Amino acid sequence: MMRLFPQRFVCAFARLILLCLAILITTSAAFAQAQANAADLRGFVRDPNGAAVAGATVTARNPAINLERPATSDSNGFYQIINLPPGDYEITVEAANFKRAVVPAIKLTVGQRADLDIPLEVGAVTGSVTVTSATTEVVETSRTAVATTVDQQRIDNLPINERNYINFALTTSTVTRDNGRPIGPAPTSGLNFGGQRGRSNLVQVDGADNTDNSVNAARTTVSQEAVQEFQVVSNSYAPEFGRASGGVVNVVTKGGTNNIRGDVFGFLRHKSFQANNPFTPVDFLRATTGSSKAPFTRAQYGGTIGGPMGKDRSFFFFAFERRQRNESGFFTSNVLGEGTQSLTSRVTIGAPILPFTQTFSNITSGQASYINTLISTGTSLLGNPLTAAQGSALINAAVNYAYLASSGSLTALTGTNPLISAGGAIPAGQVVGPRFFLSGAPVPTGTVNAQGQPIAFRALQNLQRIFPVTDRTDFSSFRIDHKITTNNLLTVRIGYNRSDLSGIQVESQNQSLGQNDVSRTGVQTLRDSTAVVTLNTVLSGNMVNEARFNFGERRATFKSQNGDAVAFNITGTAFIGRELFSPVVRTETRYQYTDNLNVVKGTHTFKFGGDVNFVNIPSAVFELNFAGLFNFGGLSAGTLAAFPTVGTSAPPDFTPIQQYGLGFPSSFIQGFGNPVSKIKNRPLAFFGQDSWKIRPNLTLNYGVRYDIELTQNVPASPFTDPLSGITLSASDITAAQDVLGVQQGFPRDKNNWAPRFALAWDPWNNGKTVLRAAYGLFYDHPLLAVAFNSDIADAAQQQQATLLQGSPAQNQLLNAVQVFQGTVCVPGSATPGICPPGVFTPGVAASTQYQFGRQRFNDQTFPGFGTLLPFTLPVAKDFKYAYADQANFTIERQLTKDMSVSASYLFVGTHHLPLPRDVNEVRQDLLLANFRRYAGATTFPSGLTSLLLASSGLFPATAPGSTFSNPLTGETFAVVVPGFIVQGPRGRVVLPFAVNFFRPSGPNYFLTGASGVPKALFDAQLAGTLANPTNIISPFGDVNAQSSIGNANYNALNVDVKKRFSQNFQFLASYTWSHSIQYT
């Protein structure tokens, strides 16, 4: 059952009552964000000769709710009425010796500073005249921000996909669609302003912050039917708006009136009367279902009702909308490959080469040509006794290559291999069947979870081509407006939105959308609760106070369709298994207290205010890579054997699909440990601003804003490595972080002062032309998700194990191939039939549980730090909040009574953009120098890297002082530290893994310690190598720190032609030419 008023609301309303009492008693501006849900009306009252009329009473009345606000014109005839709720108003003017003037209908929109000059006629005040010539100017001569209002006319009549009204902002060409996904584990706002990121925007609803601070995306808002209008501000907004370097969207919801009104609506899309998705596999559908149409039904329906609860005093408005989708997603990859990697060729080999005839199918044309070249060349050499051995070697290489290429394809596509083995890991004469060709270990195609879903190896030809996409989303909101007194208006809006989506396409591995298997698609659950209470108080004729309390809670869950499956990334073909950044389970609550004071003093309109926010994430669960991930990007043929090159015919590499079927991944990564974090944040802000009408045709808007976020310091966690037994305390981890200048959580950036200045000049003082110029600083605020990533991905609370290629043999050092093929042997979890008695895999802690058949480890039994130390995701200690210099120069000219044209130059220069930077980079120069000491080469030979120095035989584990022949040069070397350091004629050489690839953090003492080499001994023997010992033991590999190193420039020319609604017609034509560049 839906609960609109959870228990947590009680505390929120109690705080509100205390806040309102304090405001009513002190009538001072203590807190606040912007009055983002109001409009101002200003202008001059003049006599028939154009002279100023002082002391005139100007009253704005909203007849729908009988709201009245008066003002008095000054000696220049100038009046201002501030903080008016958007809507339709009747304006009356009364002055001695003049007839009462009535302007019957003036529309005010959110954020508008409307100019309305009113002429009076001489006569008795008891007389009345309706002024039809007076209207708000189409050109706002005192506005300096670059802004557009999307009014109800557009919202009601323009078509929009999924009725997502925020996308109407895209009708302004200064706003573009963000590349980031608006759904998923880390959605964005979906909009780019001025070339800025989609996470750099502010969305407010009824003046309340509606941002999900974890990812800086907009939370769900209200039904489109509940939206009255919204304003899009893309450049040079006032100091009242902050925590955004991009743009601002101000949404105003509908309220009730004295008339009962409502609507019921419904929209339906169905496969029977709409076209197929262009990616629909029509041939597959016809073959399997007999229909050419994929399932598709989308329904959106709901209703609204509003009216009086007490005439002229209390009003209500309720809105409900439901979106229900039953649609189709598609896996569109060709699993046989494309182009030169198409697996559609075959080669048949029989006697006398093989004792049986065998067809090696599903290989590429290049591979088939290479095999045939080897066989024909080898056959031609057999007849000559001098070349017969060479010919035989070529033929054997051809057979070996054919077995590898075809076996990889067949196993990948079907999960089984019909080839007859010619010998090797599988005895000669046996059908390979559902076994890996290289080891004979079984292919785990039958491993399923409790729901019957496959969770290990997947045959590519069995992947589901069409899968369901569902959506059940509700928007409900209830608003009450109550006039406590003539001068006090109370508004309360509560909302509850629930959303359940499945079949979400993810892009975290940069895959194309059609390459996701259904197991990799996402399931998202959202529960958004909102309570906003606003108290508007007219303190005097020139002073209005606005107090607001905002409570928001988002409960978000994102998981994979198959949360138990290990993940496979097969480049260009398929992305299978659990999404690596899932599950994400988090709750974020926000308590926001806001107050701002509006003061009119002569020709000045002052605003002072600020806000305080209490943002809590009491629990965030983020299992990074916990399912395990195997990467397949293609395999060099020389990795498996020394295949010859004949003439111009070199051995083609094995494709990613063949690499998958051979069970020889490029790498494996799995996360372990505790995935839970909790974070707090206390954003505070205050501002002061003034709109000074220096002259009737010249307005100066200026002010300053200050932002600070009282972020939480995240302490380090202690850790014991189960393989080497090395224990690190929390202070040890902190010391290792200090060496690299990183920390967990954000440092506090305390100097975020943002001055802003702008001018608006009407050169001919007729309200038809305005020149605007503006400049200011605008500070962004960081994502809390970065803070909790830094907390959990710290190598202590959570560890990331990364393994590379190696031999599938059980007694070899732990590697990715063993994990994939199931040949990991650990005491207590050794697999019968795979692990011979007494044979265990080195490099795995005895406490580790390998899950045979699942191709992964138990994510709570870390195997230990091995050759590669884990990556971490900290924050740089010198992290600064990003900020933007925004500027614009605009000329706007009225063309007709209801039409204007404007041309603007827009500039946004952004600094301190957060970017990940590896502050613990591999020292490539030292790697090369170290290699030269070993091999004597000045460059790396083709196909040879420093990783070869880890190969067996290059660093013998024989006794110290023993000698051996360098297999690369034939020189005599001596062992210094068995397995790690050797002495040669060019100096001491160290195993790159043992010194963590010469990273700044220091050696990998976990690797040496697991081999029984004490730190003191290893440090002593490093003398003479290119590595230096360190006082600390660091568990860090790549340290991808969030750093404030990014910069960006955006320059644009924008031209708008606008016609406001009149004579049943309105339009907006907008064009922007822009250039944006980001650099570090």
Secondary structure by P-SEA (a helix, b strand, c coil): ccccccaaaaaaaaaaaaaaaaaaaccccccccccccbbbbbbbbbccccccccbbbbbbbccccbbbbbbbbccccbbbbccccccbbbbbbbbccccbbbbcbbbbccccbbbbbbbbbbccccbbbbbcccccccccccccccccccccccccccccccccccccccccccbbbbccccccccccccccccccccccbbbbccccccccccccccccccccccccbbbbbcccccccccccccbbbbbbbbbbccccccccbbbbbcccccccccccaaaaaaacccccccbbbbbbbcbbbbbbccccccbbbbbbbbbbbbcccccccccccccccccccccccccccccbbbbbccccaaaaaaaaaaaaaaaaaccccccaaaaaaaaaaaaaaaaaaaaaaaaaaccccccccccccccccccccccccccccccccccccccccccccccccccccbbbbbbbbbbbbbbbbbcccccbbbbbbbbbbbbbbcccccccccccccccccccbbbbbbbbbbbbbbbbbcccccbbbbbbbbbbbbbbbbbcccccbbbbbccccccccccccccccbbbbbbbbbbbbbbbcccbbbbbccccccccccbbbbbccccbbbbbcccccccccccccccccccccccaaaaaaaccccbbbbbbcccbbbbbbbbbbccccccccccccbbbbbbbbbbbbbbbbbbbbbbbcccccccccaaaaaaaaaaacccccccccccbbbbbbbbbbcccccccbbbbbbcbbbbbbbbaaaaaaaaccccccbbbbbbccccccccccccaaaaaaccccccccccccccccccccccccccccccccccccccccccccccbbbbbbbbbcccccccccccbbbbbbbcccccbbbbbbbbbbbcccbbbbcccccaaaaaaaaaaaaccccccccccccccccccccccccccccccccccccbbbbbcccccbbbccccccccccccccccccccaaaaaaaacccaaaaaaacccccbbbbcccccccccccccccccccccbbbbbbbbcccccccbbbbbbbbbbbbcc
